[in-house]
Amino acid sequence: MTMTDFFLKSNRLFFRWWQKEDLELAWKLWGNPEVTKLFSKMPMSMKDVEDRLEKEMGQARANALQYWPVFTHNGDFVGCCGLRPYGENDESAELGFHLVPEQWGKGYATEAAGAVVDYAFSNLKIHTIFAGHHPHNKSSRNTLRKLGFIGTAAQFYEPTGLYHPSYLLYRDEKSCQMRLAGKPDSFALAALHHDSLRGTFSRLAPAYANSRSLDDFERLWSERFDDPKCVTSVLVKGEQIVGLVSASASRDDDADGRFGEVGRIYLHPSVWQKGHGALLIKWCEEELARMGYTESKLWVFEVNARAIRFYERCGYRPDGKTKTEFDTRLLRFGKTLQL
């Protein structure tokens, strides 16, 4: 290989196009069960790898896209990273990356994917990038989150027979709207809940902020839709899930059937201070009224002055009830609903 073979580079990596002479490299990558076990039910045979290599070259001819082979500046093979068509228009593409095991843990996936995203938005007519991964693939999850991808509804992936956590990244700004949440949103809701809680409470109540990991939130949200007394709606920017709010029966010891609860209300840090909180709480109040409640209650940490100001602007007032969690006092606020 010479430098002229490469069309894209990052700090440590170089990209070129697959060639028919690359079968040995392709086998080193896709013939390794450790590489393919999270996106293929069965290990790939030599024939499978030959077909995959031909498919990549066919994508290059048809769409000028490919999961391009990637190398270090010393010529060591790292794996592949690139794009393939996604959806029904040529402005959307799917990001993917597969690395040989000896190159894991070096930050190459994040570096390569970041370079591909920049190339797609700057040099290609791509406005939207989709990505997904096996539910057990925490490394890919971390890579996509580092690059700014935001969760959307999980997509069913036929080769594994599972719903895969899914993400979107937009080149341009998108408008926001509300919709009801469903079980396929669980992974995205977990990430949103985790990121918003950490962003809000890392300084205000660090014990609370660090009390649960992202894996814990994924388990929590996988069970959340089994509760018939709780309804969750999401704020979507395009199709990215950037806000959530839950209307639920009160869990308090003085619940008498007259008041329901704003169970959870969170916004992704990327959409803070843009007026979306009012939209979330308005939906929740309307849902509580539809459920038959005449009052809305919520709990807020006393140290969270910004949230208290927001709730007061929305008409909520302290009702005198308090509790302590994680060595921090919470205040309960209430509001009479307009029926």
Phi, psi and omega in degrees: 000146174239169181299335180287347178286342187261138181250349183212143177215157172236196183300319185239355191233154178230143182241141171219184180265147175294143176235161181296339178282359185267016184301323180297317177295318180299320178294321178301326181273291188279347175278355180268116181300333178294331179281318191266352189295338182263002173224010178216135181293327183234151174303150182272133176280173177300322178295320177299318181292319176302317179295320180294319178298317178295323178298317180297318179292326177294322176297323178297317181292321187276324190229000184057034176229160183186154164276090192292142174293142187236141183224155171281172180293344176272359180089005178288136180285128181258322184147219178221154177202133181177209189227153169219161182302146178219131180078199189255004178230160185275009176264000179239144178214160177253131178271138175214153177208136177227127181242145175290146188305325182292350178254005178289154174077013182249004181080010183290325181298314180295317181295315181294314181296322177298320179294321179293319178299313179300318180296318181297316183282330184267326188247342182246166180272048183252129180250337185226131177240125176259150173209150177213168179203162176301143181304335181269357185271081183290332179296315178294321176303313181296320181298312182295321179293323177298327183276000177092007176294141180242141187294149172228183180301138179299146181249139177287130183245106188302320181301333178254344183072022183233160169277123183261134171309135188229153188216158175226149172225128182252144173285322185247160180293146179238154177279163183247149174206165181261151169205160176292145178271154177223174184303324177298345179276357191303314181297317181293321178295321178299314180295318178297312180302312180300310186291319180292317180297315178297316181297326182279317194251003182303324177262323186289318182211074187301327179297321177290316182300326185257012186284339180222143178272172176299323176300321178298318180294324178296320177294318180300311184285338176293338180257348189298325185279002175273354181270109183289346182263015181224131177237132181243138173240154181237150170263124180246134174255106196068250172238003174289135178272109187242000178204154177213151173209139180240131172257127186212167170296146180291143177259005186281155184289346179257012180300127183237013180090351180273332184238142173253186190228138164283094190292315179210140174214116184218147174236143174297139181308333181291344181239020176294151173058039177236014176085006184282336180301322180296324178294319180296312185289329176297315177300317183296317179297319178295323179291319178297319177296319179297328179283355175101006180273150178255348178225153174244132178238155175205157177251142179218138176296135182299331181281350184270074186298323181296318179294320180299317178298320179297312181297323178295322176296331180274004175098007180273146179223149177300139179253008175095350182269136181226164172205169180235129175224138180054042178059025181227136183279141174245147177246143175261133178247152179219163180206137174283132183274146176272110184272000000 
